[in-house]
Amino acid sequence: MLEGITSHVPNVKITFFDGLLIDFAKKAEATIIIRGLRAVTDFEYELQIAQTNRIVNSAIDTIFLTTSLEYAYLSSTIVKEVASYGGDISHFVPEQLIPQIYEKYAAIQNPMEVVAKI
């Protein structure tokens, strides 16, 4: 999904890792970690992680970006909840991802129905 919505941005690379973010950042030769914040509660948690990461590897900085007020309330949990009941998620996610998200929750709720379609 991420590759699909970022394919038009030439300098974005989507990858995954197991383990600690700070270890992955070092392996990727990153010097900055960017983290998003929605609310004060996010800041407390993220600050603890950033400070811990700084102790583990002082060569990697963390930068926090705050969300616009329009999306401050939104979380993946809310989107999952709405999608799992078939609610309208068009205001929360890119249009091209909506069918995939609904399909995922249909498979979770009706696994045999999805298998029958295959």
C-alpha positions as CSV (number, residue, x, y, z in Angstrom):
1,M,0.0,0.0,0.0
2,L,2.8,2.4,0.9
3,E,4.6,1.7,-2.3
4,G,1.5,2.4,-4.3
5,I,0.7,5.8,-2.7
6,T,4.4,7.0,-2.8
7,S,5.3,5.7,-6.3
8,H,5.2,9.2,-7.7
9,V,7.9,10.4,-5.3
10,P,11.2,9.4,-6.7
11,N,13.3,9.7,-3.5
12,V,11.1,7.5,-1.3
13,K,12.0,3.9,-0.6
14,I,9.7,1.6,1.3
15,T,11.4,-1.1,3.3
16,F,10.8,-3.1,6.5
17,F,12.8,-4.4,9.4
18,D,12.8,-6.5,12.5
19,G,14.3,-5.3,15.8
20,L,15.0,-1.8,17.1
21,L,14.5,1.3,14.9
22,I,17.8,2.7,16.0
23,D,19.6,-0.4,14.8
24,F,17.8,-0.2,11.5
25,A,18.6,3.5,11.1
26,K,22.3,2.8,11.7
27,K,22.3,0.0,9.2
28,A,20.5,2.3,6.7
29,E,23.1,5.0,7.4
30,A,20.4,7.3,8.5
31,T,21.2,10.3,10.7
32,I,17.7,11.5,11.3
33,I,14.5,9.7,12.5
34,I,11.2,11.6,11.8
35,R,8.3,10.8,14.0
36,G,4.8,12.1,13.8
37,L,2.8,13.5,16.8
38,R,-0.9,13.9,17.1
39,A,-1.4,14.9,20.7
40,V,0.5,15.6,23.9
41,T,0.2,11.9,24.9
42,D,2.1,11.0,21.7
43,F,4.8,13.4,22.7
44,E,5.4,11.8,26.1
45,Y,5.8,8.4,24.6
46,E,7.9,9.5,21.6
47,L,10.1,11.6,23.7
48,Q,11.0,8.6,25.9
49,I,11.9,6.6,22.7
50,A,13.9,9.5,21.2
51,Q,15.9,9.9,24.4
52,T,16.6,6.2,24.7
53,N,17.6,6.1,21.0
54,R,19.9,9.0,21.7
55,I,21.7,7.1,24.4
56,V,22.0,4.0,22.2
57,N,23.4,6.0,19.3
58,S,24.1,9.7,19.7
59,A,24.8,10.1,16.0
60,I,21.1,9.7,15.1
61,D,18.7,12.6,15.9
62,T,14.9,12.5,16.1
63,I,12.7,15.2,14.7
64,F,9.1,15.5,15.6
65,L,6.4,16.7,13.2
66,T,3.0,17.6,14.3
67,T,-0.1,16.7,12.4
68,S,-2.6,19.3,11.1
69,L,-5.6,19.8,13.3
70,E,-7.7,18.2,10.6
71,Y,-6.2,14.8,11.4
72,A,-5.2,15.2,15.1
73,Y,-8.0,12.8,16.2
74,L,-7.2,10.1,13.6
75,S,-5.4,6.8,14.3
76,S,-5.0,3.5,12.5
77,T,-7.2,2.0,15.3
78,I,-10.1,4.3,14.4
79,V,-9.7,3.5,10.7
80,K,-9.6,-0.2,11.3
81,E,-12.7,0.0,13.6
82,V,-14.7,1.9,11.0
83,A,-13.6,-0.3,8.1
84,S,-14.3,-3.5,10.0
85,Y,-18.0,-2.5,10.3
86,G,-18.1,-1.4,6.7
87,G,-18.2,2.3,7.5
88,D,-17.1,5.2,5.3
89,I,-13.3,5.6,5.5
90,S,-13.0,7.9,2.5
91,H,-12.2,10.9,4.7
92,F,-9.4,9.0,6.4
93,V,-7.2,7.2,3.8
94,P,-6.2,7.7,0.2
95,E,-8.9,6.7,-2.3
96,Q,-6.7,4.1,-4.0
97,L,-6.3,2.2,-0.6
98,I,-10.0,2.0,0.3
99,P,-10.8,-1.3,-1.7
100,Q,-7.8,-3.1,-0.2
101,I,-8.7,-2.1,3.3
102,Y,-12.3,-3.2,3.0
103,E,-11.1,-6.4,1.3
104,K,-8.9,-7.1,4.3
105,Y,-11.7,-6.7,6.8
106,A,-14.1,-8.8,4.7
107,A,-11.5,-11.6,4.7
108,I,-11.1,-11.4,8.5
109,Q,-14.9,-11.4,9.1
110,N,-15.8,-13.9,6.4
111,P,-12.7,-16.0,5.7
112,M,-14.7,-18.8,3.9
113,E,-16.5,-16.3,1.6
114,V,-13.1,-14.9,0.5
115,V,-11.7,-18.4,-0.2
116,A,-14.8,-19.2,-2.2
117,K,-14.1,-16.2,-4.5
118,I,-10.7,-17.4,-5.3
